[in-house]
């Protein structure tokens, strides 16, 4: 019977991982069989085939991705033991009252004597989750938990997922402001444009802790880092570039602004209706800003029209917008960052013969432009410098630190961005961000706190 089962799995293209005996019974063996499949649908088809097998009883199946999420991915752990009356009197009453009154007299010491000095709220309303769209705050929770895991794993920061059951801009701002006394920073996540712009702008103005919308600025920082290294390979100067950006939402706008900081002057932004230019009307304020500050030659038409002669394509929009002819119409040695997820604007295997450098947002291709290279180090640096904001200089410092994590002698068309598991990246970004905060006068601590590259723990003062 086991042979029949494994034969069905093999014939249907499943790969056996493990077979374990759960328990014997008087007339059968109960086995647990782990199978690797190509997709969710592939797994379900194998399950249905096994259910049809005579003389075998199918009990149940589990998707290991769901098993990983069962019970949530986070927990809260105490840093101190509570094993005796003495422990309790120090951590809680009566000793805690002395600390409370000390903070009442000097609120700035909350960074030293509470979790404020090492925590971030990951805030969402669930309106723009990954490639899933407006799925709401409950369905967004697994993503926010994952984000909190990344903060802890890569930067040692304690992060809390905060999923808000409101899409009202003013209410979101009020809630986050009310939570701010206990927070060291705020990471806005998966909030749809254009509301995300107003929410971030207001919170940055009204709070004295760093606020960062990762979908905008994280993408922009890592894209800029990748572009810095890609330009070294094609020996092109920023002043002479023509860049086309597909996507005029949060990420596209932020990428455009950072490339302008690099010194790129000829950027043409496109939305679903084509190029943004002075002839376009009825635009929201954010797209109007792009009209006023980009496309100096006034190019009009579709994405396929304006990509002619472009040196760089940055895609943060929709899948399958480009074809081979579009790439051949670009300038010599084009750089293509097709970052739509999960399916890019053009697949790497199609683009490869026609481009000098190719990058995507996917982990199964080289040059993954992944925000995890950015936000842990940026927040680590912002919190450790006790910065009141994350300004443009800090973001550019982060981009340069990421780019410089790769030795120029090792740069290659399929290696312009470091691995997300490169343990030197977060410390380098943190220190660069702290220095930029000090240099621009937004740091409240002027001593750089260094991390140990081999771990997420800090070297204490």
Buried (B, 14 or more C-beta within 10 A) or exposed (E): EEEEBBEBBEEBEBEEEEEEEEEEEEEEEEBEBEBEBEEEEBBEBBBEBBEEEEEBEEEEEEEEEEEEBEEEBBEEEEEEEEEEEEEBEBBEEEEEEEBEEBBEEEEEBBBEEBBBBBBBBBBBBBBBBEEEEBBBBEEBBBBBBBBBBBBBBBBBBBBBBBBBEEBEBEEBBEBBBEBBEEBBBBBBBBBBBBBBBBBBEBBBEEBEBBBBBBBBBBBBBBBBBBBBBBBBBBEBEBEEBBBBBBBBBBBBBBBBBBBBBBEBBBBBBBBEEBBBBEEBEEBEEBBBBBBEEBBEEEBBBEBBBBBBEBBBBBBBBBBEBBEEEBBEBBBEBBBBBBBBEEBBBBBBEBBBEBBBBBBBBBEEBBBBBBBBBBBBBBBBBBBBBBBBBBBBBBBBBBBBBBBBBBEEEEBEBEBBBBEBEBBEBBBBBBBBBBBBBBEBEBBEBEEBBEBEEEEBEBEEE
